[in-house]
Amino acid sequence: MILYEMKCGQGHTFDVWFRNADACDQQVAAGEVACAICGDHTVGKAPMAPRIAKGRGARAEEAPTPAPVPPQPAAEVTPAVVAEAAAQGPAAVMSLLREMRRQVEANATHVGDRFAEEARKIHYGEAEAKAIYGETTDEEAAELEDEGVTFTRIPWVSKHDT
């Protein structure tokens, strides 16, 4: 899943998840993306610095790194959605994070600690573009970032209350 920071014609910035860069471009061109703050449909990608998961020593439950995953219209995670969940309390935030995990697992292939290798192959066109998620080290993450590979990091919570 790719998280892009978008900017509307009014200057507001907000985050939107997309399957890949092409899906982002198509949805923006079709006017399907609206500003989470004012509703303006004149939007484009804003400059951003993506982040990635913790090192291989981190538990997989903590922070897998997703790559492009199909967005579900009702499942777009924007700052407004996160703020609404936060206002409702910790249980709502956990519910949102579990739904994000469910979406990633349902729509992407887990590649484990081969994430950096697989993301790089997709980025350079050596492998079919597909949704992946997995783990990588901080060093691998820095290398991917230096190469311009787009990726993001999400909190990876337990599927169930413990």
C-alpha positions as CSV (number, residue, x, y, z in Angstrom):
1,M,0.0,0.0,0.0
2,I,1.4,3.4,-0.9
3,L,0.6,6.4,1.3
4,Y,0.8,9.7,-0.6
5,E,0.6,13.1,1.0
6,M,-1.8,15.0,-1.2
7,K,-2.3,18.8,-1.6
8,C,-5.5,20.5,-2.7
9,G,-6.0,23.7,-4.6
10,Q,-6.7,25.5,-1.3
11,G,-3.2,24.5,0.0
12,H,-4.4,21.8,2.5
13,T,-2.4,18.6,2.8
14,F,-3.8,15.2,3.7
15,D,-2.8,11.6,3.3
16,V,-4.4,8.9,1.1
17,W,-3.6,5.2,0.6
18,F,-3.4,3.9,-3.0
19,R,-2.7,0.5,-4.6
20,N,0.2,2.1,-6.6
21,A,1.3,5.2,-8.4
22,D,-0.9,4.5,-11.4
23,A,-4.0,4.0,-9.2
24,C,-3.2,7.4,-7.6
25,D,-2.9,9.1,-10.9
26,Q,-6.0,7.5,-12.3
27,Q,-8.2,8.4,-9.3
28,V,-6.9,11.9,-9.1
29,A,-7.5,12.4,-12.9
30,A,-11.0,11.0,-12.5
31,G,-11.8,13.4,-9.7
32,E,-12.3,10.6,-7.2
33,V,-9.9,12.1,-4.6
34,A,-11.2,15.0,-2.5
35,C,-9.4,17.1,0.1
36,A,-10.1,15.6,3.6
37,I,-10.3,19.1,5.0
38,C,-12.4,21.2,2.5
39,G,-13.6,18.6,-0.1
40,D,-11.8,20.2,-3.1
41,H,-11.3,17.8,-5.9
42,T,-8.4,19.7,-7.4
43,V,-5.6,17.7,-5.8
44,G,-2.1,16.5,-6.6
45,K,0.8,14.7,-4.9
46,A,2.6,16.8,-2.3
47,P,6.4,16.4,-1.6
48,M,6.9,13.7,1.0
49,A,9.5,11.5,2.8
50,P,8.3,7.9,3.1
51,R,9.2,5.8,6.1
52,I,9.7,2.0,6.5
53,A,9.5,-0.8,9.1
54,K,11.9,-1.5,11.9
55,G,14.8,-4.0,11.5
56,R,14.7,-7.7,11.1
57,G,15.1,-8.1,14.9
58,A,11.7,-6.4,15.4
59,R,8.8,-8.8,15.8
60,A,6.6,-9.1,12.7
61,E,3.6,-8.1,14.8
62,E,5.1,-4.7,15.4
63,A,5.7,-3.1,12.0
64,P,5.6,-4.8,8.7
65,T,6.1,-2.5,5.7
66,P,3.3,-2.6,3.2
67,A,3.8,-1.7,-0.5
68,P,1.0,-1.0,-3.0
69,V,-2.4,-2.5,-1.9
70,P,-5.7,-1.8,-3.5
71,P,-7.6,1.0,-1.7
72,Q,-11.1,0.3,-0.7
73,P,-13.1,3.6,-1.0
74,A,-14.6,3.3,2.5
75,A,-11.2,2.3,3.9
76,E,-9.1,5.4,3.0
77,V,-7.2,6.4,6.0
78,T,-6.9,10.1,6.1
79,P,-5.9,12.4,8.9
80,A,-9.5,13.2,9.4
81,V,-10.3,9.4,9.9
82,V,-7.5,9.0,12.3
83,A,-8.5,12.2,14.2
84,E,-12.1,10.9,14.5
85,A,-10.9,7.5,15.8
86,A,-8.5,9.3,18.3
87,A,-11.4,11.4,19.5
88,Q,-13.4,8.3,20.2
89,G,-10.6,6.8,22.3
90,P,-8.0,4.1,22.3
91,A,-10.5,1.3,21.4
92,A,-11.5,3.1,18.2
93,V,-7.8,3.7,17.2
94,M,-7.1,0.0,17.8
95,S,-10.1,-0.9,15.7
96,L,-8.9,1.3,12.9
97,L,-5.4,-0.2,13.0
98,R,-6.8,-3.8,13.0
99,E,-8.9,-2.8,9.9
100,M,-5.8,-1.5,8.2
101,R,-4.0,-4.8,9.0
102,R,-7.0,-6.8,7.7
103,Q,-6.9,-4.8,4.4
104,V,-3.2,-5.3,3.9
105,E,-3.4,-9.0,4.6
106,A,-6.4,-9.4,2.3
107,N,-4.9,-7.5,-0.6
108,A,-1.1,-8.0,-0.5
109,T,1.4,-10.8,-0.5
110,H,3.6,-11.2,2.6
111,V,7.2,-11.4,1.6
112,G,8.8,-11.6,5.0
113,D,12.3,-10.3,5.4
114,R,12.7,-10.2,1.6
115,F,10.7,-6.9,1.5
116,A,13.6,-4.7,0.4
117,E,14.6,-7.1,-2.3
118,E,11.1,-7.5,-3.6
119,A,10.2,-3.8,-3.4
120,R,13.4,-3.0,-5.3
121,K,12.5,-5.5,-8.1
122,I,9.0,-4.0,-8.5
123,H,10.4,-0.5,-8.5
124,Y,12.9,-1.2,-11.2
125,G,10.4,-3.2,-13.3
126,E,12.2,-6.5,-12.8
127,A,9.1,-8.1,-11.2
128,E,5.4,-7.6,-11.8
129,A,3.9,-4.7,-9.9
130,K,1.9,-6.1,-7.0
131,A,1.0,-5.4,-3.5
132,I,3.5,-6.7,-1.0
133,Y,4.3,-6.3,2.7
134,G,7.0,-7.5,5.0
135,E,9.9,-6.5,7.2
136,T,13.3,-4.8,6.6
137,T,16.2,-3.4,8.5
138,D,16.8,0.3,9.0
139,E,19.8,0.1,6.8
140,E,17.8,-1.5,4.0
141,A,15.1,1.1,4.5
142,A,17.6,3.9,4.1
143,E,19.0,2.3,0.9
144,L,15.4,2.0,-0.6
145,E,14.7,5.6,0.3
146,D,18.0,6.7,-1.4
147,E,16.9,4.8,-4.5
148,G,13.5,6.5,-4.6
149,V,11.5,3.4,-3.9
150,T,8.1,4.4,-2.5
151,F,7.0,2.6,0.7
152,T,5.5,3.4,4.0
153,R,5.2,2.1,7.5
154,I,2.1,1.3,9.5
155,P,1.7,0.2,13.1
156,W,1.1,-3.6,13.0
157,V,-1.2,-4.5,15.9
158,S,-2.4,-7.8,17.1
159,K,-5.4,-9.2,15.3
160,H,-7.2,-9.6,18.6
161,D,-7.4,-8.1,22.1
162,T,-5.0,-9.8,24.4
